[in-house]
Amino acid sequence: MNDRPSIERRAAADRANRTLEALCRDLAAGAFRIEDFDPDVVEQLFELLDRAEPEHDSFAYAGVGSRRTPPEILEAMSDIAQTLGDAGTALSTGGADGADKAFETGALRTDAPITVHTPWPGYNGYRPGRDPQTDIDIVHPNSTASLQGRTYADLAREHHPYWNRCSRGARALFVRNVSILAGALDDDGGTRPVRAVIGYTPNGLAAGRGAGGPRPPPPAAAARAMPRVNLSRRTPPEPNAAALAAVPAIVRDAILGRVPGLPR
């Protein structure tokens, strides 16, 4: 039986998150300034945000991106993953060559949980279950897996502009991308929710046509108002500024300074 108060609290929290992220976007775009608000209200807001900051080991981040990520960005991704892993923050990623592997490599230098979401068993050499040598949890979504009451397949179909033209394999890859946003497994058998997406697309654009990568970042990020930081130097500054304002502080601190010229 569902705990109705808990469901209502989660729904209220989702609405508050969307409102806060919209505010961050407007601030980043220069629509108004923080000085326009009542100083007492601003002080109270920052106090609330400080208290609401999640513990480093209570959430996950999604580390994703293009297979054609430049070497210097791959190195930055590994460093970011190691910093977050040292803090106990879990990694949720997709096992592809390039960006995914870079995040995995950095996280493997730590004891933080790592979950690799694959489109089918054996993808890129990953076998379902926990790898006894690396302790990586390897999962792949099934037809009934859901995220906030929606199946992964439904979310993928909704956010892929050419779903009906995709092959079965391409659809499986895209469903896997949704699975990444579901979270990372922890050592106690639970799931840590993804609170931020860190990725790279060659031309700095968000997921979708023209992003330049062989596969876009997880599509459900848009549906869940997930803050997405693109490490490409070609990323427009407004989206990155809004994302960096919305991600947990440990994620923001791990990213800043790692990529020279990162728009923010």
N, C-alpha and C positions, 0 to 999 in steps of 0.2 A: 504494500500500500504506500502511495506517495505521501510524504510529509508536506501538506499544503502550505504551512507557514514557511518552510524551507524553500519551496518552489517560488512563493511570492517574494521572498527575500532575494533569491537569485535573479528573478525578473527585474526587481527594483534596482539591483546592482548593475545589471546589464544596461538599463536605461540611463543610470548615472554615468556609467563608463562611456556610453555613446555621447552623452551631453558634454562630458569633460573633454573627450577627444575632439569634438566639434569646436569647443572653445579654444583648444590648443591650435587647431588648424587656423581659426580666425585670427588668433594672436600672431601666429607665424606669418600669415598673409598680410598683416598690417591693417586688418579691418578695424581694430581698435587697440589700445595700449593697456597694459596692466594698471597704469596710473589713472585710467578712467574710472576705476572701481573705488569704492569706499575703502580707505586703508585698513579699517578695523575688519572688514569682511575679508580682505586679502590676507591679513594676518591669520585669521581664523581658518581660512582655506588651507594655507600652508601648514598650519598645525595639524589639521585633519589629515592632509596628505602624508605628513611625516609619520603619523600614527598608523595610517593605512598601508604604508610601504610593506610589501610581503617579505617574509624571511627568505634568505637566499636559497634555502633548500626546500622551499614549499611550492615552487613552480618550475616550469620548463621554458625553454626558448626553442624556436624552430630555426635550424641552420640549414639554408638551402641556397640554390642558385644555379648558374649556368655551368655546363661542362667546359665552356670556353673561358672560364674566369682567368684573368692574367695571374702570373706567378706571384707578383707582389701582393695582390688581393688574397690569394690563397694563403700566403704566409700570414697576412693580417687575420684571416679567418681562424687559422690554427691558434694564433696568439689569443684572440678573443675567446675561443672555446676553452683554452687552458685557464685563462683568468676566471671565467665563469665556473668552470669545473672545480677549480681550487676553492671557490666559494660554496660549492655544493649544489650549484644550479644544474639541472638535468638538461640534456640535449635530445631533441626530437628531430630526426633527419631522414633522408630517403635513400642513402646507399649508392647514389650515382657517382660516377667519376667527376672530378672537378671540385666544385664548391662543397658538396655533401661530404666527400672524403676528407677535405681539408678540415672541416669542423670536427669530424670524427677523429682525425689524427690528433688534434689539439686536446679534445676531451679525453682521449685515451691516456694522456699523460697524468690524468687525475683519477680520483676514485668516484667521481660523480656518475649517476646513472646515464646510460646512453640507450636510446631506442631507435632502431633503424626500421622504418616502415617500407615494406617492399610490395610491388604490384603482384608478384606471384612467387611461390616457393622456388628458391634457387636463383633468383634475380641477382646478377653480378656476383654470384658465388655465395650469397647469404642463404642459410637454411633456417627455417622457423625454429624458435626456441631461444634459450639462452646459450650463447657461445661460451663453452667452459674455459677457453683460454683468455678471452677478453672481457667476459661478463656483459657483453652487449646483448640486449634483448632484441630479437628479430621477430617482427610481426608482419602480417599482411591482412588487409581488411577483407571481411567476408560480406556477403550480400545483405546481412541484417545489421551490420555495424552502423551506429548512428551517432550523430553529433547534435546536441541540443534538440533531440526529437526528430531530426532529419537524417535519412540514410546518406551515407557518403556518396552513393551513386546519384541520388537526387540532387545533392549539392553540386557535385561535379557537372551534372547535366545542366543545371541552372547557370553555372558560371563559365562554361566553355562555349565560346561563340559558334563553334562548328562541330558540336557534339555528334550530330547525325552523319557527318562525313568521316568521323574517326573510326579507325579499325578497332577490333577488340583489344589488341595490345595497347593502343594509344589510350583507350578509355580506362584500362586497368592502371596505366601510369598516372592518369589524371585523378582517379579515385584514390590512389596511393597518396597523392599530394594533399587531398582532403584529410586523409588519415593522419598525416603529420601534425595537423592542427588539433587532433584529438588529445594529444599530450604524450608524455613519456612515462613509462612504467617505473615505479620505484622499488626499492628492495623489499618492501613489505607487501607487494602485490597490488598496491593502489596505483592511481594515475595522477601525475602532476599536470595541471593545466598549462597550456602554452600561453604565455603572457606577452610575447614579442616575437617578431619574425626578423631575422637578420639574413640578408641575401645579396645577390648581385645579378644584374642583367647588363649586357654589354653596352646598351645605349642609355641606361639609366632610367628607363621607363618601368612602370608597374607591369604586373602580369597582363598578358593579352597580346594581341597581334602587334607586331613591331617591337616587342621587348627584346628580340635578338637572340634569345636562348633557345635551345632545343626543347626545353620544357619550362613552362612558367612556374613561378612560386605558387604555393598552395592557394587555390582559388577561394577557399572559405575565409581567408583573411579579410576580404572585403565584407563578406556577409556578417562576420562577427566584429567588425570595426577593429580588427587586430592591428596594432601599430607595426608598420613595416619599415625597417631601415634598409635602404639600398646603398651598398658600399661603392657603387660606381661613382666616379668623379663627375659623370654627366647627369646625375640625378638632379632634377630641379630642387632648389633649396627649400621651398615651402613644405613639400611633403616630408622631407627628412627632419626639418625643424619640428614639425608637428609630432612625428613619430618619436623623436628623441625626447620630447617633452612628456610623452605619454608612457614610455616604457619604464619599468622599475629602475631605480637609480643604479643598481649594480650592473645592469645591462648597458645603460648609458655610459657609465664610467669605463666599462670594458671596451666600448667602441671608440670613444673620443680619443684622438691622438694616434690611433692605430693606422688610419688611412689619411696621409697628407692630402689636403685639398678636398676632403669630403665636404660636400655642401651641407650646411647646417645653420 
